[in-house]
Structure formats: structure tokens, C-alpha cells
Amino acid sequence: MMSSLPKSTFRRKALGISFGSINSGLPKDIVQQIVEGEKIPINQMEMRKSKIENKKALLGQLRGLVEAARGEILKNKGQRSLRELSVEKGDHKEISVSVDKNIAEPGKYQIEVMQLAQKSSAITNGVEDKDKTYVGVGYIKAVLPNGDKKEIYVDEKNATLSGIAKLINADTELGIRANVVNDGKGSDEPWRLIVSLTETGDENKAEFPYLYLVDGETDIVFEKERPAQDAKIKLDGFEIEVPSNRVTDLLPGVVIDLNKANPGQEIGLEIKEDVAKIGGKVNGLVGSLNNILKFIKEQNTLNEASDTSQTLGGDLTLTQIESRIRGAIFTPIKTSKGNMRLGDLGVTFQRDGLLGFDQAKFENALATDYKSVSEALTGTYDKKNGKTDGFIDLLDATARDLLAPPSGVLVTRKNGLDSQINQIDRQISNRHRVIAQKEEILKAKFARLEETMSKIRAQGSGLAGLGASMSPIQQLG
């Protein structure tokens, strides 16, 4: 049934329908615009997460500083590990000395090197060429220090000085080393074979190999021999024989290398605490603590531009750590000479909040009373009362409490930040899921709208065409 409206009016309404760039007349990216609007809270959550991650990164730096300080603590925790020894022997080159600080004890000694230890050795006559002169085939027989007899067969392939040396060195049970040398005398036959036992001392005397070689271009014999002998030294005036030029059991924890015999020349040897080196170790420990205190100070330096939402400024964790360090510094330590504070050893807090270390004062205290200073740093031990803590023990307990899972201060703070980050991640994930669902719904709705508007547009076009086909009289009715 036709509308009761005048035809001219219907035509005007039909022709007056307006469409946008798409059927609905809405922007083509209308769904994307709505989705981007929905993402604004996500961006805010990402910003909040980024600030928490910045805090976590700063907390990681602080943890690294505490771990570095604990490394210094553990290197110096015990009396033996803190201790350092020095050796004084003047400019004497006759001996070299090294000490094991865990075994050696301070002391003064007089050393005289009367005779160096030497090993059995022998040298042959010379030949023209070490690789070409044919010395014959046969056997090499040796009697070892323990009485065992060994034989080495020399074939045509090895019937030169170099070949014989190779055969001797290949037999590790011989305990003999062979070398071919040029005697440097400028003769026509400069190449000689030297054989030596690997060990020195009277107990390592050997009968050198007998050479049973036949049909050679020249005869090979041992022209000279040098017998083995012990080293002879005097310790505080008493003569001692040792089998080696490396003396390891004369003084506990002390290794003395004998370099040159010099009978009649006494060497003053002193082993003592190396106060300068120990002072350097304590200075390093104080420096590692200052790195922590400096970090805390920088974080707590606030002004109008400070953003504590992404720094550790004012964080309770910093207060706890600084308080623990100060507590360890100010705690009096029991020693065999009474209570002692670190201030007595040159470690004090300065006006800037950092630690100062008077190394000269520390070294003087150490040189004056090593035992008491050592006890103040590393504690004491006796069978009745057990172990008492020193300053380094207190610092170790502090660092351990800060780092130990699951309740350490730094661990707990990190877990708290991780929890906040995880919560935001869950919120972001949920928000993304909701937006994705909403986007699908919007796309479906606008698709239906487009379809509906397309149909309306088609109907409008049809009506407009119908009106155009009427005559003016029909249009007037």
C-alpha cells in the first residue's frame, strides 16, 4: 500500500537521504578508535609497572653492593684469613722465602747456606754431529738409586746422540734426563750428551748408564761425572743437611729456596705480621660498606623534582640496612684486653654519613697489640665460652640477614615488588582479554549496521528511481 503522503513529499524525503564514506556514515576506523580509548587504563598500568621495575632495578644494585661487601667480609672473617705475613731478609740473594700464612708463625732466624744440593750427572766425549754421527748399536745399562737395573736397546734408527737422548727420556722409570749440548769450545766435535738424575741429595746417587755400543763411527764414553750431594745449611748456628735446594720442612709453613752457597755469610730472616697489607684489607672492607652507605645517601637525597614512586628514596629498607651497619660499627667488642670499639682502630662515621678509616692509626694499633686488634675484628674462642663475635662477624651476620631467603630484608622487599608487578601483569592481561572480546562484539555490531544501512540505501535508490520515471502530471497527482 502506498503512503498517504504526497508523492512530491515522499520523493523529496527519499532524495534527501545522506550517507557518509561508508553506508553508516561513521568513520571507517570507529572500532579502532573505541579500542584505543579502552586501552588508556592499560597504558597507565604499564607506566605504574615501569616505575616499580625501576625500583626493583635499584634494589638489585643495592643487593649487588651488599653481596660485594659480604665477599670482602668472608675473605677476612677468620683470624687466619685476615692475617698477612711479610718476610724480611735484606738484599741477600742466597735464598728466596715464601710463607703460608695459615701455618707459619712470626719469628727471627739466622740462616747460612754452606752448600747447595746437587744431582748425579755425567757428560760424554764430543762428536761431530748430534743427528748424523753414527755411534753404533747396542745397550745402555743403568743402576738406579734403589738398586734396580734398567736396560735400553739402541737400534740403528736411534744410533746418534739425539736418538740416545730420546730413548732415555722416553723411559720415565729411569728417573734420568738426557740433553744434547754444544760445549761451545769451537772444536770439530762439539756435541756432547749430558745425563742427570732428576732428584738431588745423597740418597739419589746413581751409577750412570754403561754404554755398550758397537760399529760406530766414534766411541762414546762418559768423560766426567759429578756425584749427588745434600744441601748444607745452618739454622741459628746449627748445621742441617737437606736433600733438596727447596727446603719445606725446616720451619712450619715456610719454604726456603737455596739459590747460592755462601759459607760464612749469615742471613737475618724475620717473619712478621704485615700490618700494611692487613690495613689495606680493612680499608677495602670499609670501602665496600661505604659503597652501600653512599647508595643509601643518594637515594634519600630528595627535592621537589624527586619521584619516589620509581626510586628508593625514603624506603624503609634503606633505613633498616643503614641502622644494621651503624649497630655493628658502634657495638663494643670483647677482647683479652677488655672491650674495644672500631673507633679505637680508626674506623669512625663522618659528618657526611660515610665511614672514615685512619689506616695509620689502625696499623699502629696492630703493630702495638696484634692479638687484641685481631680479636676485635675476628672474635675470640676458648673451650669454656666458645666463640665470641668480632666486628667482622657482626657484619657477616648483618649481610647474611639482609640476603638470606625467605625473610631477608632485601629478599622480602624484592618479593614485594615482584608481587606488585605480577598483579599489574594480571590486570593488564585481563584488560586485554576484555578489550579483545569487546572489539569482536563491536565489529559484529557495526557489520550488522553496515548491512542494514546498505539495504536502506538500496531501497532509497529504488524509490528515487521510481519517482524519476513518473511524468510531471503523475507527480502532481
Secondary structure, 3 states (H helix, E strand, C coil): CCCCCCHHHHHHHHHCCCCCCCCCCCCCCHHHHHHHHHCHHHHHHHHHHHHHHHHHHHHHHHHHHHHHHHHHHHHCCCHHHHCCEEEECCCCCCEEEEECCCCCCCEEEEEEEEECCECCEEEECCECCCCCCCCCEEEEEEECCCCCEEEEEECHHHCCHHHHHHHHHHCHHHCEEEEEEECCCCCCCCEEEEEEECCCCHHHCCEEEEEEEECCCCCCCEEEEECCECEEEEECCEEEEECCCEEEEEECCEEEEECCCCCCCCEEEEEEECHHHHHHHHHHHHHHHHHHHHHHHHHHCCCCCCCCCCCCCCCHHHHHHHHHHHHHHHCCEEECCEEECHHHHCEEECCCCCEEECHHHHHHHHHHCHHHHHHHHHCEEECCCEEECCHHHHHHHHHHHHHCCCCCHHHHHHHHHHHHHHHHHHHHHHHHHHHHHHHHHHHHHHHHHHHHHHHHHHHHHHHHHHHHHCCHHHHHC
